[in-house]
Amino acid sequence: MKTIRIEPQQNVARAEFQLLSSRMEKSIKGITAELETSLEFVYHKHEAVCGLVDSANECFKPYLVLTLAGYIPVSCLVLYALIIEDITSIDAAILSCLMILSSMIAIFVILFAGGLVSSKADEMTGHLWKIKPAALSERGLQALSIFVTKLCHQSTGFSVYGLFTINMPAIITIFGSILAYFVVIIQFKSAESSVCPVNNCTMLP
């Protein structure tokens, strides 16, 4: 299965969010007029970068679905066969392990790349909470309120057809589910091994 490369687009979006976050952080320490000017500039620029991410997501979400829906079930099936079926061939066992490892690496790269974009976009919220309302005019307060509301109620990043947005917690969720599946298989195998085989016996009259 071919893995779609999202690193170039991810790097552009991540760098833009990082620049906006740094500018906002520096502007908070400046005078009121510069802060309001920077706030409006960062808000419009942030909107533009979010639009870029949404446009890229429209292109990549079919490949994200195919990759996640392909690698995860295949890895689980191979893992099941490796543990339950007692593969005795060394070559088959090594090939199965390499297949699982390559699948996990591909999934991690995709999730981590998308998670970086989401985390950099969310950094802006922390800077905005540091702004003192008394330092802003009425227009500045309105811009700040709109900006904070947008960041708090809208997930920014690559999404899988609206099912979930790829962020850092998604990495823990998906790999935690795979780990739980592995533990269940191990327990099932242990329970199966502990059952004594039934021997044939002759019924006495």
Secondary structure, 3 states (H helix, E strand, C coil): CCCCCCHHHHHHHHHHHHHHHHHHHHHHCCCHHHHHHHHHHHHHHHHHHHHHHHHHHHHHHHHHHHHHHHHHHHHHHHHHHHHHCCCCCHHHHHHHHHHHHHHHHHHHHHHHHHHHHHHHHHHHHHHHCCCCHHHCCHHHHHHHHHHHHHHHHCCCCCECCCCCECCHHHHHHHHHHHHHHHHHHHHHHHHHHHCCCCCCCCCCC
